[in-house]
Amino acid sequence: MCTGKCARCLGLSLIPLSLICIVANALLLVPDGKTTWTGSNLSLQVWLMGGFIGGGLMVLCPGIAAVRAGGKGCCGAGCCGNRCRMLRSVFSSAFGMLGALYCLAVAGAGLRVGPKCLVGNKWDYHLQDTQGAYLRNHTLWSLCEAPPHVVPWNVTLFSILVAASSLETVLCGVQLVNAACGVLCGDCRKKEGSAH
């Protein structure tokens, strides 16, 4: 497969993943789908915006750069053979890997610590002492009195962020290698087009 076609496929995979991260992070801001619990009642991991900033915007940029790198290039089939866009994609992919790793770290911490919730008139991280064991023990989920259903809400959305950011890390790494090959070797489509 050509580096340009590969870049396009990877970019088209990164764009929806970044949008999934943005939506998941936005939903974390409204536990149980209601805005009455926002403010100081949300956990730190929600406010760190790992899905919006890291897995979202920081990965959306390399996704778009990879799709553009899969295009014809600044000179068409001329001198640079798309090397300029591939070089830009190398740097964008490195930037995207950092964003995806940030999202992965924040979402992993959010799963380990658990949500901030109300238990006996006190807002705190009541599941933090379980060190993530609450994920397997569903009876602990009923400890949180408010917001309603906050534990399954956070577990589901942070799990989506972990899965999406893991995929983003892999795809950005593959695009980093692909784009580096594209910078060094050019795009094979130029050769394919001249053979006809």
Long-range contacts (C-beta under 8 A, 24 or more apart in sequence): 2-187, 2-188, 2-189, 2-192, 3-86, 3-178, 3-179, 3-181, 3-182, 3-185, 3-186, 3-187, 3-188, 4-69, 4-70, 4-71, 4-82, 4-182, 4-187, 4-188, 4-189, 5-70, 5-189, 6-70, 6-175, 6-178, 7-66, 7-67, 7-69, 7-70, 7-86, 7-89, 7-175, 7-178, 7-179, 7-182, 8-66, 8-67, 8-69, 8-70, 8-71, 9-70, 10-63, 10-66, 10-171, 10-174, 10-175, 10-178, 11-62, 11-63, 11-64, 11-65, 11-66, 11-67, 11-68, 11-69, 11-70, 11-175, 12-63, 12-67, 13-63, 13-167, 13-171, 14-59, 14-60, 14-62, 14-63, 14-66, 14-96, 14-168, 14-171, 14-172, 14-175, 15-60, 15-63, 15-64, 15-67, 17-55, 17-59, 17-63, 17-164, 17-167, 17-168, 17-171, 18-55, 18-56, 18-57, 18-59, 18-60, 18-63, 18-168, 19-56, 19-60, 20-160, 20-164, 21-51, 21-52, 21-54, 21-55, 21-56, 21-59, 21-103, 21-161, 21-164, 21-165, 21-168, 22-51, 22-52, 22-55, 22-56, 22-57, 24-51, 24-157, 24-160, 24-161, 24-164, 25-49, 25-50, 25-51, 25-52, 25-55, 25-56, 25-157, 25-161, 26-52, 27-153, 27-157, 28-153, 28-154, 28-157, 28-158, 31-115, 31-147, 31-149, 31-150, 31-153, 31-154, 32-147, 32-148, 32-149, 32-150, 32-153, 34-147, 36-147, 37-146, 37-147, 37-150, 40-123, 41-116, 41-118, 41-123, 41-147, 42-116, 43-110, 43-113, 43-114, 43-115, 43-116, 43-125, 43-154, 44-116, 45-106, 45-107, 45-109, 45-110, 45-113, 45-158, 46-110, 48-106, 50-102, 50-103, 50-104, 50-105, 50-106, 50-107, 50-110, 50-161, 50-165, 51-103, 51-106, 51-107, 51-161, 51-164, 51-165, 53-99, 53-102, 53-103, 54-98, 54-99, 54-100, 54-101, 54-102, 54-103, 54-106, 54-165, 55-99, 55-100, 55-102, 55-103, 55-104, 55-107, 55-161, 55-164, 55-165, 55-168, 56-99, 56-103, 57-99, 58-95, 58-96, 58-98, 58-99, 58-100, 58-102, 59-96, 59-99, 59-100, 59-103, 59-168, 59-172, 61-92, 61-95, 61-96, 62-89, 62-92, 62-93, 62-95, 62-96, 62-172, 62-175, 63-96, 65-89, 65-92, 65-93, 66-92, 66-93, 66-175, 66-179, 69-179, 69-182, 73-187, 77-189, 77-190, 77-193, 77-194, 81-186, 81-187, 81-190, 82-182, 82-186, 82-187, 82-190, 83-182, 83-183, 83-186, 86-179, 86-180, 86-182, 86-183, 86-187, 87-179, 87-183, 89-175, 89-179, 89-182, 90-176, 90-179, 90-180, 90-183, 93-172, 93-173, 93-175, 93-176, 93-179, 94-172, 94-176, 96-168, 96-172, 96-175, 97-169, 97-172, 97-173, 97-176, 99-168, 100-165, 100-166, 100-168, 100-169, 100-172, 101-165, 101-169, 103-161, 103-164, 103-165, 103-168, 104-161, 104-162, 104-165, 104-166, 104-169, 106-161, 107-158, 107-159, 107-161, 107-162, 107-165, 108-158, 108-162, 110-154, 110-158, 110-161, 111-135, 111-154, 111-155, 111-158, 111-159, 111-162, 114-151, 114-154, 115-144, 115-150, 115-151, 115-153, 115-154, 117-143, 117-144, 117-145, 117-146, 117-147, 117-150, 117-151, 118-144, 118-145, 118-146, 118-147, 119-143, 119-144, 119-145, 120-145, 127-151
